[in-house]
Amino acid sequence: MDMNQVMQVGAQFFQARLDSNQDGQVDATEIANALSGLISNEQGQLDLAGLVGKMQSSNLMDLASSWLGDGPNAAIQPEQLSQLFSQEQIAGFAAKLGISPDTALNGLANALPEVVNNASSGGSLLDAVGGVSGALNLAGKLFGR
């Protein structure tokens, strides 16, 4: 699955959490673009290694493992997302979509596990982080090298 498809899947899961009376008017393409901006590196590529590194340093590795593995995805709570993204990042993401930061956190809690799951090629971290060189980079981030 290419990254555009991954972001569209995330957008669908995000939309599923929106209040259809108030927030349901947010376009899936807008959500996909905002998601991409939130979890991509400066080159515009999905930074799964960086996200997993943040999860590890925030004691959320069990969640990351479930998202990268082949089994069911463990749920993340909106307040746990605040350990991965700054208030400024969440506020910027919410502003792009014209929703409140709380609504953004709820949608991200629904979408992020699916984005990581779909980006990880059936649970293969090696594929998800860009092969051997990406895995070495991830290991360096995880172990502070």
N, C-alpha and C positions, 0 to 999 in steps of 0.2 A: 504494500500500500504506500503510495507516495505521500509526501508531507501535506499537500493540499487536501487529499482525501482524509488524512488523519485529523487535520484541523476541522474539516467539515463534520466528521463524526463527533469531535469534541463540541462543536457548535450545536449539534442536535441534542446532545446530552445536556448542554447548558440551557438551551431553550426549554427543555422538559422541566426545569426547575423554576422558570420564570412564571410570575403571576400573569395568567392570560388576560386578566382585566386591565392591568396597569403596565406590565413590562413585556407582554407578549408581542409587541410590535417591533422588537429588535430583530433586524435582519440576520439570517444565519451567516451570510458572507461577512458582515460587520463583526460578528462574534468570532468567526474564524480568524479574521485579520487581527483582532485585538488579542486573541489567545496566542497567536503566532508571535506577536510583539512581546507578550509577557514572558514567554518561555523560550525565546530565541536568543542567540548570542548576537554580538555586534555585526556579524556577517549575515544575519538574517536566517541562520540555520537553527533548527530545533536543537537546543542545548540540553539533551537528556542527561548527559554526564554531569553537567553543572547542577541540574535539578536533583539528581540522585545524590550528589555530593552534599547539597544543602539538606536533603532528607537525612543523610547519615549524621551530619553534624547536629541535627535537631532531634536526634533519637527517634526518627521515623523510618528507620530502615526496614522494619517489618512490613510497613505499608508499601514501600518501594519494591520489596521482594515480591509481594503479592501482585503488584501491577506489572512487573516484568516477567513473572512466571505464567504458566499456562492455566492455573486454577482461577477461582473467582477473585475479583479485585476487592481488597479490603476498603472500607469506607474511610474517608478522611473528614474530619470535622472542620467547619469553617474557621474556628479559632486556631486549629493546627496550621492552616494556610498562612496565618500571620507569622508563623515561624519560617516560612519559605519565601514570602514576599513582604517587602516593606509596606508601610501604610501608604507611602507615596505611589508605589507600584500599583497597589489595589485601587487607590483613588484615581490614578490615571487610566487604568483599565476600565473602571466604572464610568468615568467621564466620557471615554470614547464611545460607550454604549448608551449614555444618557440614563443610567440607572444608579441606585444608591450603592455605596460600598458593601453594605450588608447583603443586598441582592446579588452583587458580584461575587461575594464570598460563597454564598449558597450555590450559585451556578457553577463556580469553579470547583466546589467540592463534588459536584456531580460529574463535571466534564474531565477534570484532570486525570483521574484514574484511567479513563477510557482513552485519552490522548496518549498517555505513556504506554498503556497496554497495546494499542494499535501501532504505535511507533516502534515497539520493541520486537517486531517480527516474530510473534509467537513466543515471546519470552526470551529470545536470544539477546542477552546484553551485548555480546560481541557485535552483532549486526546493528543494534540500536545505537551504539556509541561510535560507529564508524570503523569497524574492524580492529585489527591488532593495535594500530597506533592510537586509536580512540580509547581502547581498553587500557593501554599504558597511561594515557593522559588521565583517565578516570581514576586509576589506581594511585597516581600521583596526587590527585586532589583528595582522595579518601584518606591517604596516609601522610598528607602534608609534605609531599616532595615536589 
